[in-house]
Amino acid sequence: MILQTAIAHFNQDIQRAKDLKDHAGGLPVGAIKDDILRTSWMLAVGSIDAYFCDAYGDLVARTLRAKKIQPAVNLPPKMKNIMVPILVVLDNNLNDGWLWRMIARDLIEKDNVLSVKKIKELFNVFFRPSHKLFTESGAPIDRWIERQQTMNRLFGCTRTQYRGVTGAAKSSLRKKAIAQMEERLTMIFQRRHDCIHNCDRPKIAINRRNINPNYVRDVITDLEYIVNRCHEDFIVEFPFFLRGLGFNAVTRNRVGV
């Protein structure tokens, strides 16, 4: 099954973040407690970054393997332009699925996937036009907001509020929900950057805002929610993607889809 390694690693890593947060909760107030909470926050953000790197590598690798099986199928321009180091070609078996995955992952792990813009840029190529991630016309955003555990802090509205409007009012609320989600994720990612690059000193003084077990718990919950929803949609959309390119059932089966 696709993305098994990506989601398994994410679940392990996000649990490590939860365990740190729980450990910090039992400590007396002070710098050590705060720094363990910061570490929990950073590990949680690292887990989502690692998930998207792994997921991208997996999807690209399966697409390239399918192309090798059915060479006549045309790939999207972004994949046609993937560059593979010559030594990799000479020294390895290009039928090896793991090799393709590492090549694809190497393309992005020098950077990070810590922005909604980057996630859309990498993954929406795999989605049908009316189902793309983080877009007002994309079906996933409706499903995400209407789930039972939808959080007001992530979308700026509750499931009940969203279901209670139609037409232009719903379109407006959908647009605001996407903006709220992007703002929330940007804040979470930026705080991770501040912690890593300047020890949580965005200016001069140490930033102690929102460093407490309950707030860090909410950060972890929101990141877990985003990954699980994206994961569900990747699983649904990738078979449509391969089929739409023209790969037959035998090829799709051979690449594990």
Backbone as CSV, one residue per row, in Angstrom:
resi,resn,N_x,N_y,N_z,CA_x,CA_y,CA_z,C_x,C_y,C_z
1,MET,0.846,-1.201,0.000,0.000,0.000,0.000,0.880,1.250,0.000
2,ILE,0.443,2.276,-0.714,1.254,3.476,-0.816,1.318,4.219,0.524
3,LEU,2.428,4.906,0.731,2.639,5.817,1.856,2.677,5.146,3.221
4,GLN,2.858,3.844,3.270,2.885,3.157,4.566,4.059,3.631,5.419
5,THR,5.231,3.736,4.792,6.404,4.161,5.551,6.246,5.596,6.028
6,ALA,5.742,6.466,5.158,5.584,7.880,5.520,4.678,8.044,6.731
7,ILE,3.534,7.381,6.731,2.592,7.563,7.843,3.063,6.843,9.096
8,ALA,3.754,5.699,8.928,4.282,4.985,10.095,5.341,5.831,10.803
9,HIS,6.233,6.444,10.020,7.254,7.301,10.613,6.627,8.535,11.257
10,PHE,5.622,9.105,10.603,4.962,10.270,11.186,4.330,9.915,12.530
11,ASN,3.633,8.803,12.585,2.982,8.408,13.840,3.998,8.210,14.959
12,GLN,5.140,7.625,14.629,6.190,7.453,15.632,6.741,8.810,16.081
13,ASP,6.985,9.693,15.119,7.607,10.973,15.434,6.674,11.901,16.197
14,ILE,5.402,11.930,15.808,4.468,12.803,16.517,4.240,12.294,17.940
15,GLN,4.336,10.975,18.140,4.224,10.420,19.492,5.402,10.852,20.349
16,ARG,6.580,10.939,19.754,7.748,11.429,20.489,7.508,12.864,20.962
17,ALA,6.883,13.675,20.091,6.560,15.047,20.477,5.555,15.063,21.628
18,LYS,4.560,14.188,21.570,3.562,14.105,22.641,4.203,13.679,23.951
19,ASP,5.126,12.714,23.873,5.778,12.220,25.087,6.606,13.317,25.753
20,LEU,7.286,14.121,24.953,8.045,15.242,25.512,7.116,16.253,26.178
21,LYS,6.004,16.546,25.502,5.036,17.490,26.073,4.502,16.970,27.402
22,ASP,4.175,15.674,27.462,3.661,15.080,28.697,4.714,15.122,29.806
23,HIS,5.951,14.851,29.437,7.031,14.893,30.423,7.192,16.308,30.985
24,ALA,7.139,17.294,30.108,7.291,18.682,30.552,6.164,19.087,31.493
25,GLY,4.981,18.524,31.262,3.833,18.884,32.085,4.022,18.581,33.549
26,GLY,4.870,17.617,33.872,5.090,17.237,35.271,6.246,17.952,35.931
27,LEU,6.889,18.855,35.216,8.055,19.551,35.756,7.662,20.884,36.387
28,PRO,8.459,21.367,37.328,8.183,22.683,37.919,8.389,23.793,36.893
29,VAL,7.723,24.891,37.118,7.854,26.039,36.222,9.308,26.490,36.169
30,GLY,9.789,26.747,34.948,11.174,27.179,34.813,11.689,26.978,33.405
31,ALA,12.939,27.313,33.194,13.542,27.272,31.868,13.599,25.864,31.295
32,ILE,13.883,24.861,32.124,13.986,23.485,31.631,12.628,23.021,31.083
33,LYS,11.574,23.285,31.830,10.228,22.921,31.375,9.905,23.614,30.056
34,ASP,10.194,24.907,29.972,9.901,25.654,28.751,10.668,25.097,27.562
35,ASP,11.924,24.764,27.774,12.741,24.286,26.651,12.340,22.884,26.199
36,ILE,11.853,22.066,27.119,11.347,20.757,26.703,10.062,20.930,25.896
37,LEU,9.237,21.893,26.263,8.037,22.191,25.476,8.410,22.726,24.093
38,ARG,9.434,23.575,24.038,9.904,24.039,22.729,10.410,22.869,21.878
39,THR,11.100,21.948,22.515,11.599,20.771,21.797,10.441,19.934,21.268
40,SER,9.396,19.792,22.071,8.202,19.069,21.633,7.595,19.740,20.406
41,TRP,7.488,21.063,20.447,6.947,21.846,19.321,7.795,21.618,18.072
42,MET,9.121,21.731,18.225,10.019,21.562,17.081,9.942,20.150,16.504
43,LEU,9.847,19.155,17.372,9.765,17.773,16.902,8.450,17.517,16.176
44,ALA,7.382,18.127,16.668,6.086,17.976,16.003,6.128,18.566,14.596
45,VAL,6.727,19.753,14.463,6.843,20.366,13.132,7.785,19.546,12.253
46,GLY,8.863,19.038,12.839,9.760,18.181,12.075,9.072,16.940,11.550
47,SER,8.120,16.428,12.325,7.420,15.214,11.908,6.544,15.462,10.687
48,ILE,5.935,16.644,10.595,5.096,16.945,9.432,5.980,17.200,8.209
49,ASP,7.114,17.854,8.411,8.061,18.077,7.318,8.556,16.738,6.773
50,ALA,8.941,15.835,7.679,9.436,14.520,7.259,8.349,13.727,6.544
51,TYR,7.109,13.841,7.035,6.010,13.122,6.369,5.868,13.567,4.925
52,PHE,5.831,14.878,4.693,5.627,15.357,3.326,6.820,15.025,2.422
53,CYS,8.031,15.031,2.976,9.189,14.600,2.179,9.054,13.127,1.799
54,ASP,8.718,12.300,2.776,8.554,10.866,2.516,7.424,10.607,1.529
55,ALA,6.307,11.310,1.727,5.140,11.097,0.863,5.445,11.500,-0.572
56,TYR,6.097,12.632,-0.744,6.445,13.082,-2.090,7.380,12.081,-2.760
57,GLY,8.382,11.634,-2.021,9.297,10.640,-2.565,8.587,9.376,-2.988
58,ASP,7.642,8.924,-2.175,6.886,7.712,-2.476,6.066,7.874,-3.751
59,LEU,5.313,8.965,-3.857,4.427,9.161,-5.019,5.219,9.352,-6.310
60,VAL,6.288,10.130,-6.242,7.110,10.328,-7.428,7.771,9.022,-7.848
61,ALA,8.286,8.275,-6.873,8.958,7.011,-7.184,8.013,6.038,-7.884
62,ARG,6.784,5.939,-7.388,5.829,5.021,-8.015,5.472,5.482,-9.430
63,THR,5.394,6.797,-9.615,5.103,7.322,-10.953,6.248,7.006,-11.913
64,LEU,7.482,7.195,-11.476,8.634,6.929,-12.337,8.782,5.444,-12.644
65,ARG,8.474,4.615,-11.666,8.513,3.166,-11.904,7.443,2.764,-12.912
66,ALA,6.264,3.389,-12.806,5.200,3.099,-13.771,5.627,3.534,-15.175
67,LYS,6.308,4.669,-15.255,6.797,5.159,-16.546,7.802,4.183,-17.150
68,LYS,8.626,3.575,-16.330,9.606,2.609,-16.824,8.914,1.366,-17.380
69,ILE,7.790,0.995,-16.749,7.030,-0.170,-17.212,6.279,0.156,-18.496
70,GLN,5.694,1.364,-18.557,4.942,1.813,-19.739,5.577,3.088,-20.296
71,PRO,6.659,2.987,-21.029,7.409,4.170,-21.479,6.607,5.128,-22.349
72,ALA,5.567,4.642,-23.022,4.825,5.501,-23.945,3.961,6.534,-23.234
73,VAL,3.702,6.339,-21.958,2.855,7.278,-21.218,3.616,8.577,-20.974
74,ASN,2.965,9.688,-21.228,3.572,10.999,-21.000,3.372,11.438,-19.554
75,LEU,4.437,11.964,-18.957,4.374,12.463,-17.589,4.146,13.962,-17.576
76,PRO,3.642,14.500,-16.458,3.499,15.957,-16.332,4.866,16.631,-16.447
77,PRO,4.906,17.880,-16.911,6.179,18.580,-17.115,7.096,18.571,-15.901
78,LYS,6.529,18.719,-14.691,7.372,18.755,-13.495,8.173,17.470,-13.329
79,MET,7.572,16.350,-13.689,8.273,15.079,-13.529,9.216,14.802,-14.693
80,LYS,8.888,15.336,-15.858,9.788,15.175,-16.990,11.126,15.857,-16.730
81,ASN,11.094,16.893,-15.893,12.301,17.678,-15.669,13.098,17.236,-14.450
82,ILE,12.700,16.122,-13.816,13.474,15.619,-12.690,14.853,15.177,-13.174
83,MET,15.882,15.682,-12.519,17.252,15.377,-12.921,17.853,14.338,-11.976
84,VAL,18.454,13.302,-12.551,19.057,12.227,-11.775,20.571,12.276,-11.989
85,PRO,21.378,12.320,-10.914,22.832,12.339,-11.070,23.316,11.142,-11.891
86,ILE,24.275,11.366,-12.769,24.744,10.325,-13.672,25.313,9.129,-12.920
87,LEU,25.982,9.367,-11.780,26.550,8.255,-11.023,25.462,7.341,-10.468
88,VAL,24.310,7.920,-10.160,23.194,7.099,-9.689,22.750,6.153,-10.795
89,VAL,22.697,6.663,-12.013,22.276,5.848,-13.151,23.287,4.734,-13.413
90,LEU,24.568,5.059,-13.326,25.604,4.084,-13.658,25.794,3.030,-12.580
91,ASP,25.604,3.413,-11.315,25.982,2.541,-10.212,24.836,1.773,-9.585
92,ASN,23.611,1.965,-10.057,22.481,1.348,-9.367,21.516,0.697,-10.347
93,ASN,20.668,-0.131,-9.778,19.597,-0.774,-10.533,18.376,0.134,-10.506
94,LEU,18.054,0.738,-11.631,16.946,1.693,-11.656,15.577,1.027,-11.590
95,ASN,15.547,-0.291,-11.477,14.277,-0.968,-11.210,13.976,-0.991,-9.715
96,ASP,14.935,-0.564,-8.915,14.794,-0.584,-7.467,13.873,0.553,-7.024
97,GLY,12.700,0.207,-6.491,11.738,1.218,-6.076,12.280,2.127,-4.987
98,TRP,13.066,1.564,-4.063,13.628,2.366,-2.975,14.577,3.433,-3.529
99,LEU,15.334,3.076,-4.553,16.256,4.031,-5.164,15.492,5.223,-5.729
100,TRP,14.423,4.956,-6.465,13.629,6.047,-7.023,13.080,6.942,-5.920
101,ARG,12.662,6.327,-4.834,12.108,7.094,-3.731,13.166,8.021,-3.128
102,MET,14.388,7.513,-2.974,15.456,8.328,-2.421,15.840,9.468,-3.368
103,ILE,15.811,9.197,-4.672,16.093,10.246,-5.652,15.050,11.358,-5.534
104,ALA,13.783,10.966,-5.469,12.709,11.951,-5.385,12.784,12.738,-4.084
105,ARG,13.054,12.031,-2.984,13.128,12.716,-1.695,14.310,13.682,-1.657
106,ASP,15.419,13.287,-2.259,16.599,14.137,-2.262,16.344,15.473,-2.956
107,LEU,15.379,15.490,-3.866,15.069,16.719,-4.598,14.534,17.813,-3.681
108,ILE,13.912,17.428,-2.565,13.272,18.444,-1.730,13.806,18.505,-0.305
109,GLU,14.547,17.499,0.153,14.902,17.512,1.571,16.001,18.525,1.893
110,LYS,16.664,19.079,0.861,17.619,20.150,1.125,16.884,21.419,1.538
111,ASP,15.610,21.513,1.209,14.756,22.627,1.603,13.851,22.110,2.714
112,ASN,12.621,22.535,2.775,11.640,21.929,3.665,10.268,22.120,3.042
113,VAL,9.277,21.465,3.640,7.914,21.522,3.097,7.026,22.249,4.103
114,LEU,7.583,23.273,4.732,6.885,23.929,5.822,6.197,25.220,5.392
115,SER,5.341,25.097,4.395,4.436,26.182,4.022,3.310,25.586,3.200
116,VAL,2.131,26.196,3.298,0.999,25.721,2.511,1.323,25.854,1.022
117,LYS,2.008,26.929,0.660,2.372,27.144,-0.743,3.228,25.993,-1.263
118,LYS,4.201,25.546,-0.469,5.087,24.464,-0.896,4.330,23.143,-0.985
119,ILE,3.455,22.884,-0.042,2.663,21.655,-0.075,1.803,21.617,-1.338
120,LYS,1.161,22.737,-1.645,0.337,22.811,-2.862,1.194,22.620,-4.111
121,GLU,2.345,23.260,-4.129,3.236,23.196,-5.287,3.676,21.753,-5.568
122,LEU,3.982,21.014,-4.513,4.484,19.654,-4.687,3.378,18.650,-4.969
123,PHE,2.257,18.762,-4.261,1.296,17.667,-4.258,0.078,17.865,-5.150
124,ASN,-0.267,19.090,-5.493,-1.491,19.260,-6.275,-1.388,18.697,-7.684
125,VAL,-0.167,18.436,-8.146,-0.014,17.766,-9.441,-0.666,16.389,-9.436
126,PHE,-0.776,15.775,-8.262,-1.350,14.435,-8.144,-2.874,14.456,-7.989
127,PHE,-3.476,15.647,-7.956,-4.902,15.764,-7.662,-5.699,16.153,-8.906
128,ARG,-6.913,15.652,-8.964,-7.839,16.079,-10.016,-8.150,17.570,-9.846
129,PRO,-8.478,18.274,-10.946,-8.670,19.741,-10.869,-9.657,20.191,-9.801
130,SER,-10.722,19.446,-9.593,-11.738,19.863,-8.623,-11.492,19.304,-7.223
131,HIS,-10.319,18.715,-7.012,-10.047,18.100,-5.715,-8.725,18.562,-5.108
132,LYS,-8.163,19.644,-5.596,-6.836,20.040,-5.156,-6.839,20.560,-3.722
133,LEU,-5.686,20.402,-3.071,-5.541,20.793,-1.673,-5.535,22.304,-1.498
134,PHE,-6.139,22.765,-0.394,-6.052,24.151,0.042,-6.525,25.148,-1.008
135,THR,-7.540,24.785,-1.771,-8.105,25.698,-2.756,-9.605,25.834,-2.501
136,GLU,-10.148,26.978,-2.845,-11.565,27.244,-2.584,-12.483,26.328,-3.380
137,SER,-12.027,25.877,-4.542,-12.861,25.010,-5.369,-12.576,23.531,-5.133
138,GLY,-11.628,23.248,-4.238,-11.247,21.859,-4.011,-12.175,21.157,-3.040
139,ALA,-12.588,19.951,-3.386,-13.495,19.185,-2.531,-12.917,18.880,-1.149
140,PRO,-11.607,18.653,-1.007,-11.093,18.269,0.313,-11.418,19.252,1.425
141,ILE,-11.409,20.543,1.137,-11.614,21.508,2.219,-12.998,21.362,2.834
142,ASP,-14.000,21.040,2.039,-15.341,20.815,2.589,-15.339,19.596,3.518
143,ARG,-14.718,18.526,3.070,-14.668,17.311,3.904,-13.909,17.568,5.198
144,TRP,-12.840,18.322,5.101,-12.030,18.583,6.295,-12.820,19.368,7.327
145,ILE,-13.512,20.418,6.883,-14.240,21.260,7.831,-15.427,20.518,8.427
146,GLU,-16.044,19.635,7.646,-17.264,18.976,8.097,-17.007,17.711,8.916
147,ARG,-15.765,17.406,9.188,-15.469,16.260,10.052,-15.892,16.574,11.483
148,GLN,-16.160,15.522,12.224,-16.666,15.662,13.581,-15.707,16.449,14.474
149,GLN,-14.390,16.217,14.309,-13.424,16.819,15.234,-12.835,18.139,14.729
150,THR,-13.507,18.789,13.776,-12.998,20.055,13.257,-12.832,21.083,14.385
151,MET,-11.678,21.775,14.388,-11.364,22.730,15.439,-11.551,24.163,14.937
152,ASN,-12.189,24.986,15.744,-12.405,26.380,15.392,-11.082,27.113,15.195
153,ARG,-10.064,26.771,16.005,-8.791,27.493,15.914,-8.089,27.236,14.586
154,LEU,-8.375,26.106,13.939,-7.705,25.767,12.684,-8.425,26.368,11.485
155,PHE,-9.752,26.419,11.528,-10.523,26.902,10.381,-11.302,28.193,10.641
156,GLY,-11.373,28.624,11.886,-12.090,29.853,12.181,-13.596,29.681,12.219
157,CYS,-14.070,28.443,12.126,-15.505,28.169,12.223,-15.687,26.733,12.675
158,THR,-16.865,26.441,13.179,-17.162,25.079,13.608,-17.846,24.311,12.479
159,ARG,-17.911,23.022,12.649,-18.607,22.164,11.679,-20.064,22.604,11.528
160,THR,-20.707,22.901,12.653,-22.117,23.298,12.633,-22.306,24.620,11.890
161,GLN,-21.420,25.578,12.152,-21.507,26.867,11.454,-21.340,26.686,9.951
162,TYR,-20.419,25.840,9.561,-20.139,25.649,8.146,-21.318,24.976,7.451
163,ARG,-21.897,24.013,8.121,-23.034,23.310,7.530,-24.282,24.193,7.465
164,GLY,-24.291,25.252,8.259,-25.486,26.087,8.337,-25.593,27.158,7.277
165,VAL,-24.599,27.244,6.376,-24.654,28.269,5.328,-24.590,27.627,3.950
166,THR,-25.045,28.352,2.961,-25.036,27.861,1.580,-24.632,28.983,0.635
167,GLY,-24.440,28.628,-0.621,-24.207,29.613,-1.669,-23.026,30.522,-1.408
168,ALA,-23.236,31.817,-1.599,-22.163,32.799,-1.455,-21.622,32.840,-0.035
169,ALA,-22.516,32.640,0.939,-22.080,32.655,2.339,-21.116,31.510,2.619
170,LYS,-21.389,30.343,2.046,-20.491,29.203,2.243,-19.164,29.433,1.534
171,SER,-19.216,30.010,0.340,-17.982,30.306,-0.397,-17.102,31.271,0.389
172,SER,-17.745,32.276,0.991,-17.003,33.250,1.791,-16.384,32.591,3.018
173,LEU,-17.159,31.718,3.672,-16.660,31.032,4.862,-15.540,30.066,4.498
174,ARG,-15.653,29.427,3.343,-14.597,28.511,2.877,-13.296,29.273,2.651
175,LYS,-13.407,30.438,2.017,-12.224,31.262,1.759,-11.567,31.688,3.065
176,LYS,-12.379,32.104,4.026,-11.846,32.509,5.327,-11.222,31.323,6.065
177,ALA,-11.821,30.145,5.908,-11.296,28.952,6.575,-9.910,28.597,6.053
178,ILE,-9.728,28.691,4.743,-8.416,28.405,4.156,-7.387,29.415,4.644
179,ALA,-7.773,30.695,4.685,-6.861,31.734,5.160,-6.496,31.517,6.626
180,GLN,-7.492,31.128,7.431,-7.239,30.875,8.846,-6.297,29.693,9.022
181,MET,-6.508,28.634,8.260,-5.648,27.453,8.358,-4.213,27.802,7.964
182,GLU,-4.069,28.562,6.888,-2.726,28.943,6.443,-2.042,29.828,7.482
183,GLU,-2.797,30.751,8.070,-2.235,31.629,9.102,-1.802,30.818,10.324
184,ARG,-2.628,29.857,10.710,-2.308,29.015,11.870,-1.042,28.191,11.600
185,LEU,-0.961,27.564,10.447,0.206,26.749,10.132,1.463,27.601,9.997
186,THR,1.314,28.784,9.407,2.465,29.685,9.263,3.018,30.065,10.629
187,MET,2.136,30.358,11.577,2.570,30.701,12.925,3.312,29.531,13.566
188,ILE,2.745,28.331,13.427,3.363,27.144,14.031,4.746,26.890,13.419
189,PHE,4.821,26.982,12.105,6.100,26.736,11.433,7.130,27.810,11.796
190,GLN,6.689,29.069,11.839,7.624,30.156,12.126,8.189,30.035,13.540
191,ARG,7.359,29.613,14.483,7.863,29.467,15.864,8.927,28.368,15.905
192,ARG,8.753,27.338,15.135,9.774,26.293,15.039,11.070,26.884,14.497
193,HIS,10.974,27.709,13.449,12.161,28.340,12.874,12.853,29.234,13.909
194,ASP,12.046,29.992,14.662,12.616,30.867,15.685,13.362,30.067,16.745
195,CYS,12.791,28.937,17.128,13.433,28.100,18.147,14.755,27.518,17.638
196,ILE,14.746,27.051,16.407,15.940,26.403,15.859,17.032,27.411,15.526
197,HIS,16.649,28.524,14.914,17.658,29.428,14.358,18.122,30.518,15.323
198,ASN,17.278,30.865,16.318,17.744,31.907,17.253,17.288,31.639,18.679
199,CYS,17.138,30.346,19.011,16.808,29.945,20.385,15.553,30.627,20.913
200,ASP,14.562,30.796,20.021,13.277,31.407,20.357,13.429,32.857,20.790
201,ARG,14.386,33.554,20.144,14.542,34.991,20.347,14.271,35.684,19.000
202,PRO,12.999,35.870,18.641,12.709,36.506,17.352,13.243,37.934,17.273
203,LYS,13.420,38.568,18.435,14.031,39.907,18.483,15.236,39.835,19.424
204,ILE,15.043,40.216,20.671,16.142,40.152,21.648,15.768,39.256,22.813
205,ALA,14.586,39.500,23.380,14.163,38.728,24.543,13.658,37.343,24.130
206,ILE,13.772,36.379,25.034,13.227,35.050,24.798,11.698,35.140,24.740
207,ASN,11.107,34.494,23.753,9.656,34.502,23.586,9.054,33.401,24.455
208,ARG,8.322,33.795,25.482,7.693,32.797,26.367,6.199,32.632,26.080
209,ARG,5.718,33.311,25.058,4.291,33.266,24.736,3.899,31.867,24.247
210,ASN,2.836,31.345,24.775,2.245,30.070,24.363,3.139,28.857,24.607
211,ILE,4.137,29.010,25.464,4.938,27.841,25.822,4.368,27.266,27.119
212,ASN,3.341,26.459,26.950,2.733,25.743,28.073,2.158,24.441,27.531
213,PRO,1.978,23.426,28.379,1.551,22.104,27.892,0.259,22.109,27.097
214,ASN,-0.715,22.911,27.500,-1.998,22.908,26.796,-1.874,23.488,25.391
215,TYR,-1.116,24.568,25.261,-0.978,25.172,23.940,-0.166,24.262,23.017
216,VAL,0.898,23.673,23.529,1.700,22.764,22.708,0.882,21.533,22.318
217,ARG,0.021,21.082,23.215,-0.903,19.986,22.877,-1.757,20.357,21.676
218,ASP,-2.282,21.586,21.659,-3.120,22.022,20.538,-2.315,22.105,19.239
219,VAL,-1.073,22.550,19.327,-0.214,22.589,18.144,-0.042,21.194,17.570
220,ILE,0.262,20.239,18.435,0.453,18.856,17.986,-0.828,18.312,17.375
221,THR,-1.963,18.582,18.012,-3.257,18.115,17.512,-3.536,18.657,16.116
222,ASP,-3.245,19.935,15.905,-3.508,20.550,14.602,-2.607,19.970,13.517
223,LEU,-1.347,19.758,13.827,-0.430,19.186,12.844,-0.830,17.742,12.505
224,GLU,-1.242,17.010,13.518,-1.679,15.631,13.300,-2.932,15.607,12.423
225,TYR,-3.818,16.550,12.656,-5.044,16.638,11.862,-4.717,16.899,10.389
226,ILE,-3.821,17.845,10.126,-3.457,18.186,8.751,-2.818,16.994,8.044
227,VAL,-1.897,16.331,8.695,-1.246,15.181,8.055,-2.245,14.073,7.777
228,ASN,-3.103,13.770,8.725,-4.059,12.676,8.521,-5.043,12.977,7.400
229,ARG,-5.471,14.230,7.284,-6.390,14.586,6.191,-5.654,14.529,4.843
230,CYS,-4.448,15.065,4.783,-3.681,14.990,3.532,-3.419,13.541,3.154
231,HIS,-3.069,12.732,4.130,-2.776,11.326,3.867,-3.981,10.618,3.258
232,GLU,-5.150,10.854,3.836,-6.374,10.260,3.294,-6.596,10.674,1.837
233,ASP,-6.363,11.947,1.560,-6.597,12.430,0.201,-5.538,11.936,-0.779
234,PHE,-4.292,11.794,-0.334,-3.263,11.218,-1.207,-3.641,9.798,-1.617
235,ILE,-4.123,9.025,-0.664,-4.511,7.636,-0.929,-5.636,7.578,-1.962
236,VAL,-6.584,8.502,-1.851,-7.720,8.525,-2.774,-7.300,9.009,-4.161
237,GLU,-6.502,10.065,-4.218,-6.235,10.742,-5.485,-5.170,10.075,-6.348
238,PHE,-4.178,9.427,-5.735,-3.068,8.920,-6.534,-3.492,7.884,-7.576
239,PRO,-4.387,6.954,-7.265,-4.843,6.041,-8.324,-5.502,6.773,-9.493
240,PHE,-6.287,7.828,-9.201,-6.882,8.626,-10.277,-5.799,9.291,-11.120
241,PHE,-4.756,9.743,-10.460,-3.644,10.399,-11.154,-2.988,9.444,-12.151
242,LEU,-2.641,8.246,-11.701,-1.990,7.280,-12.599,-2.924,6.862,-13.724
243,ARG,-4.179,6.629,-13.391,-5.146,6.238,-14.406,-5.337,7.348,-15.431
244,GLY,-5.381,8.588,-14.963,-5.561,9.710,-15.863,-4.396,9.909,-16.815
245,LEU,-3.186,9.544,-16.378,-2.029,9.638,-17.261,-2.058,8.573,-18.345
246,GLY,-2.763,7.478,-18.064,-2.851,6.409,-19.056,-2.206,5.107,-18.649
247,PHE,-1.780,4.981,-17.403,-1.201,3.720,-16.942,-2.313,2.694,-16.742
248,ASN,-2.112,1.499,-17.286,-3.150,0.473,-17.201,-3.151,-0.207,-15.837
249,ALA,-4.142,-1.055,-15.635,-4.336,-1.691,-14.329,-3.152,-2.562,-13.939
250,VAL,-2.560,-3.236,-14.925,-1.403,-4.102,-14.628,-0.240,-3.285,-14.112
251,THR,0.037,-2.172,-14.761,1.134,-1.301,-14.323,0.845,-0.734,-12.942
252,ARG,-0.373,-0.266,-12.742,-0.721,0.309,-11.434,-0.558,-0.725,-10.330
253,ASN,-0.927,-1.949,-10.632,-0.794,-3.014,-9.649,0.678,-3.300,-9.358
254,ARG,1.500,-3.256,-10.391,2.935,-3.559,-10.213,3.641,-2.503,-9.358
255,VAL,3.117,-1.281,-9.365,3.734,-0.244,-8.526,2.993,-0.079,-7.202
256,GLY,2.127,-1.015,-6.896,1.492,-1.039,-5.592,0.309,-0.134,-5.402
257,VAL,-0.387,0.172,-6.514,-1.549,1.079,-6.402,-2.819,0.343,-6.792
